[in-house]
Amino acid sequence: MTFIHEDFLLESDTAQDLYHSYAASQPIIDYHCHLNPADLAANRRFNCLYDIWLAGDHYKWRAMRLNGEADTYRTGEAKPYDQFLAYARTVPYSLRNPLYHWTHLELKRYFNIDTLLNEKTAPAIWEEANEALADDALSTWGILEKFKVEMIGTTDDPTEDLQHHKQLEHSGCPARVLPTFRPDRAVAIENSTSWNEWTDELATVSGLDCSNLEQFQCALTQRIEYFNARGCVASDHGLPACPQSIASTTEAAATFGKARCGQALSNQQADAFMGYMLCWLGERYTEKEWVMQLHLGAIRNVNQAVFKHDGSDAGCDSIDDRDQIKGLALMLGELSARDKLPKTILYNLDPAKNYAFATMCGNFFEAGVPSKVQFGSGWWFLDQLEGMTQQLNALSNLGLLARFIGMLTDSRSFMSYPRHEYFRRLLCNLLGQDIESGRIPADAPMQNLINGICHHNAKAYFKL
């Protein structure tokens, strides 16, 4: 039997039946990812396996570093084939790391390659995969069609012109590609230099000089309208943690003025300004019926040498252990008190806080909106079998699993769609175990539950 077979990860007859009868056939709604809209607009064809598989995948870069491979194999200084070989040398050492599963699932689903990747098998796999990439079936649109992707939510700065999204609106792309409003730099006022640079960019695209808070908010409102016209249904915020305080409008205006003049701010001023702006933005999202996503708990760019050389998103980030709950309660509570809390997805990066996040979701609700505040799928370091299982268990124990909106790729790689399959297999395995042990009745409505989590719930939640 090959390693990736039809019942991979399905450890019981019931799990196998649930997966093959219900989960396997569901389309994909990839409501949060980091795919390049330009690649989608151009229906990009990939020259080689490196381009589609390694060029933007910091999970693989991290593993290569851990294996002692030189960083030249990640930065593009080495030839593509040599970089692929470096990864092939790493794979045998990644047993029990999710990369081992993902690697072979991706080789199977994209290229029908069953061979285990290592340094000896790498040359043949390189040739076979590159030959397959020449086919239209593995262009970006071909991939979307192959994996039945209905919708993609890209991640976009408010200053972007969204020209590629405009092109995609009237193209033959088989999936809807919608922008996601990501205003991280708008609220990161603690570094006044970079914040002013970004605010100048906002002033340029909006035609407003953003010399005061009112103009700044007018410019952001303009960009929200612009994104909304392009089909945007969600925002996204990557935050170390939610702020611990919320400034008044007068206080926020004063802080804005100081920062715009390049004056240093206290930590408390920066924190309160972020709290003010996040609540103000949340109100705007409610008006547009957008979903607000909060990715919380990362400590980024830990290796300063790599950050200075390569910038962010280079694979040197970690799970932070700071308090998340008080700030989260303050922000959601304030928006709820204003009757302006949008649908919200909370992504937690610290597994020790799973139960705290799951209970937070149950505090806020709205008649006619099932699970208005969602406990998002295992994120980043937790989007693997154990991390996702822990998230599912916490959600099941403290919320309504049947209302969960399911998996997303959160990836920069067009090779990541099997992560949806991976999630669906472990979901069905978990449910199969419960049925066979008697914890769930054998005649429970599993088709509705599984189809909802895999597809239907997300489609309804985002109003697609």
N, C-alpha and C positions, 0 to 999 in steps of 0.2 A: 504494500500500500504506500502511495506517495504521502509526503508529509502534509501537504495541503490537499485534503480529500473532501468529499461532499459533506461529511459529518464532523469536520474539524471543530473542536471545542464543544461539541454536542455530546454530552456524556450519558445520555439515556434515550430510550426509544421515544419518550414523550417530548424531550427537548428537540429531537430530530424532526418529529412530526410538526411541532409548533413552528420551527424555523422554516421548513420546506413548504408547509401549507400556507403560512401567513406572511412571515417577515421577509423572506427572500425576494418576493416579487414586488415589494412596495417601492415606488419611486423615491427619489432623494430630494429633500428640501435642505439645501446647505446654507442655512440662514446666517452663518458667520464664517467668513474665511478671509484670507489675505491674497487671493489670486490677483494677478495683474490684469486689469481690464483691457490693457492694450493687447495682450496675448489673446484674449477672448474676441476682441473686435477684429483682429487680423486673422482669426482662425489659424493660429500659429501651428506650424509643423516643426517638430524638434529634430535637430541634426543628429543627436546621439543620446545614449542613455544618461550620460552625465547631465546634459542640458535639462532633461525632464525630471531627473531623479535626485541629483545631488546638488545642483547649483544653488538652490535656495532652502535647503533642508537643514536647519540648525540641530535637529535631533541627531542626524547622521554625523554632522561635524563634531558634535560633543563626544559621540562614541569614538570617533577616530582619534581625537585628542587623548581620550582616556586610554586608548590602546597604544599611545606613544607615537602616533604618526605625526610627522612634521606638519606645521600649520600651512606650509606651502601647498599641501594637498587640499586645502580648503579655500584658500584665498584666490585661486585662479592663476597662481604663478606657475603651477605645474600643468602639463598637458591633460586634457580631459580623460584620456584613457588611464594615465598614471594616477589621477585622482580616483577614478573608479577602482583601480587595483588596490589602492590604499583602503578603500571601503571594503572591498572583497576580503582583504586580509583581516579586517576588523570583525566581520560578521560571525565567524566561528567562536569568537570570544564573547559574543553578545547573548549567549544562551540564558534564558530567563529574563532578559531585557525585552520589552515589547517590540523593539526593533527587529528581533529575530523573526517574530511572527509577521510583522508588517512587511518586512523585506520579501519573504517568500510568498505571502499572500499577494503582494503587488506583482511580483514576477509571474505568478500563476494567472492572475486576472487580466493583466495587460498583454502578456506575451505567451501565455499557456506554457510557461517554463516550469517544470517540476524539479529541476536540478537544484540541489542545495548550493548556495553561493559560497565560494571560498577562493583562495588564490589560484588553485589549480583549475577550477571550473570557470573562472572569470573570463578567459579569452573567448570560449565558445558562447557563453551567455551574452557577452558584449556584442558579438557578431549577430547572434540570433535576434536580440532585442533591437539593434540598430536597423536590421533589415525590416522588422515589423513596423518600426517608426516611420518608414517611408510610405506606409499605406495611409490613405485618407481616414481610415477608421481610428487612427491614433493622433489625428490633429486635435486641437482643443475642442472643436465642435463634435468631432467623432467620439471623443472620450465622454462628453456630456450625454450624447445619445446612447452610447454603450452602457453607461451606468444609470440611465433613466433619471437624469438630474433635471428637475423641474424648475428650480429657482436657486440662484446664487446671490448671496449678500456679500458684496465686496466691502472693504474697509477704506474710507476715503476722508482725507482732511477737508474741512469746510472751505478752504481756499481753492480746491481743485475745480477745474472747469468741466469735468465729467464729459469731455468730448467723446471718449470711447463708449460711454454709456449711451450717448445720443446716437452713435453709429449702430449700436447693438439693438436699439429700439426698432429699427427698420431693416434689420438683417435677417438672415435665415438661421440664426443661432437657435438651437433646439431648447435652450433654457432661458428663462427670464433672468437678466442680470441687473440687479438693483443696487444702487449705492447705499452705503451706511455712513451716517454722519458721525465722525470721530473727532470731537473738539478737545482732545487732551491738551493741546498747546494753548488753547484759549484760557484754561484755568490754571496752568502751571506758572503762576505769577511769581513764585519764590525765586526764580532765576530771571531777574528783570531784563537782562541782556537778550536772552533767547526769546523771552516772551514779547519784548518790544519788536524784535525782528519779525516774529510771526504776526503781531498786530499790524505792522506796516504792510505785510502781505495782504492781510484782511482789508486794510484800508484801500489798497490798490484795486482788488477785485470788486469791492463794493462801491467805490467812488466816494466813500466817506472818510474823513481824515482820522477818525477814532481818537480824537483829542480828549474825550471825556467818556464816562461810563455810558451815558445815554446813547452817544453815537456808536460806541462799541456794541451795545445791545441791538441797536438798529441794524448795524452791519451783520451781526449774527442772525437776526431775524430774516434779513434779506437772503442770506445763504440757506437758511432752513427752507424758505419758500422755493429757492432754486432747486435744492435737493428734492423737495416734495414734488416738484414738477417733473423730475426725472424718475419718479416712482419709488422714492425712498420710503421704507416702512419702519426703519429702526435707527436708533443711535447706538453708539458704543463708547464706553469710557474705560480706559486702562488706568487704574489708580492703585498706588501702594495700599491705601486705605481711604475710606470716606472721612471727610474732615470732622473734627470734634466740635466745631462751632459754626455758627451762621451769622454773618454780618448783617446789619441793617443796610438799607439802600444808602443812607448817608455815610455810613462807615465804609461801605464798598466803594463809593465814589471817591472818598478821600484816599483810600488805598490805591485805587486805579490811578489817580492823579500823581501820587508819589512814584509809583512804578513807571508811569509814562515819562516822568522826568528823570528816570534812571536812578532814583533814590533807593537805598536798601530798605527792605521790609523786615519786620520781626516775623518769627515763625508763626506767632498768633495771628498777625495781620494776614499773612498769606493763607493760612488755614481758614480763617473766617471768610476771606474773599472767595476761596474755592467753594465753601459751603453755600455762600450766597449765589454764586453763579450756577452751581449744580442744581439748586432749587429753581432758579429762574429758568434754566434750560428744561428741567423736568416739566414745568408748566407749559412751555412751548410744545414739548412732545405730546402732552395730553391734548392740547388743542389740535394737533395734527393726527392724533390717534396713532402715534408711533410707539414702538416698543423701546424701552430704555434697557440697555445691557450694561452691567457693571462687572468688569473683570478685576478682582481684588486679590492682593496678597503676594505679588511678586517683588523681589528686590532685584533690581536690574543692573547690568553692567558692572558686576562685582570685580571682574578682572580688568583693572584700569588700563593695563598695557594693551590688551586686546581692544578695548573700547577706543583708545586713542588712535590705534592703527586702523581698525575696521569699522568703528562706529557701533551703533546699537544693533540688536537682533543678530548677534554673532555667536550665540550659544553659550554665553557666560552669565547666566541669570540663575536665581535660586528662589526657593520658597521662603517667604518672610514669616516671622513668628509674632508680629505685632498684633495688638488688639484690633479686631475688625468690627466688633458687634456694636459698641456704643455709638460710633460715628454712623454706622449703617442705620441703627435705630433712630438716631437724630434726624437724618436726612429723609428717610422714608416716612417717619412720623410727621415731620414738618409738611411734606407734600400732601400727605393724607389729611392733615388738619386744614390745609387750604382747599381740599377737595380737588387736588390737581395731580394726584399720583398716577403716572402712566402705568401701563403694563410693564413689568420689570423682570429681568432675568438676572439672578445673582450667581456668579461663577466664583467658586472658592478654590484657592490653591493650597491651603493647608488642611490636610485630612483630619487633623485634630479638631477642626472647627466645623466639620460636616454637620453635626447635630445642631450646633448653634445656628448655622445658616438655614438648615431645614426648618427649625422652629421660627425663625424670623419670617420666612415666607408665609406662614400661617397667620400672621398678625394683621395682614392687610388683604382686603377682599372687596368684591363688588358683585352685586346681584346680576346674574346672567353672564358673568365672565369666569369660567372655571379656572381655578388656580391662577389668579391674576398676577401674583408674584411667584415666579418659577425658581426652583433650585436647579440651576443649569448643570448640564452634564459635566463629568470630570474634565478639568481644563489643564492643558499644558503638561505638567509633570504627572498629572492624574488621569490623562486620557488613555489609560491602559487597563488591562483586565482587572487587576486588584483595585485600582483607583475608581474605575467606573462601577464596579460591584459595590464598593463601599458607599458611593454616592447613591446608587439605587436602593441600597438597604436603608440608609438614613432617610431618603425621601419616602420609601414605603412605610417605614415605622412612624413617621411624623407628618406625612401628607397623603396625597392621593396619587399613587403611581400611575393609575389609568389616565390621569390628566397631564402627564409629563409630555413635554414637546420634543424629547429625544436628542439625538446625536447631531453633531456638526463637525466639520473637519478642522476649523481654525488653522488652516494650513496655507502655505505659499506654493504648494506642489500640486500639479495636476495628477500626480500618482497617489493621492491620498484618499480617493473615494472608497477603497476597500475598508477604511476605518468605520464606515457606516455598517458594512457587513460584519466586521469584527464586533461592534457594539450589539448588533442584532443577534449574533450567535450567543454572546454571553448573556444577553437578556433572556433568550429562550432557554438557555441552559439553566439559568437561575429559576425561572418559572417551572421548568420541567422537574427540577429537584423538589420544588415545593409541592407539586402535584403528586409525584411518586411517593413522597413522605407523608402525604395526607394533610399538609398545611394549607393547601388550596383544594377545593372540591374538584373532582375530575370533570364535572360538567359545568365549570365556571365559564363565562363568556370570553374565552381567550382570544378569539378572532378580533373582537372589538378592541380589547386591551392592546394587543400587539400591533394591529394596524394603526391604532391611534398613536401609540408611542413612536412608531417608525415613520409615520407620514401625516395622518389626518389631523392630529392635534396641532402640529406646527402650522399646517395650512390654515386652520381656523384661527389660531392665535395671531398670526401675522396678516390675516384677512387677504389671503392670496387668491 
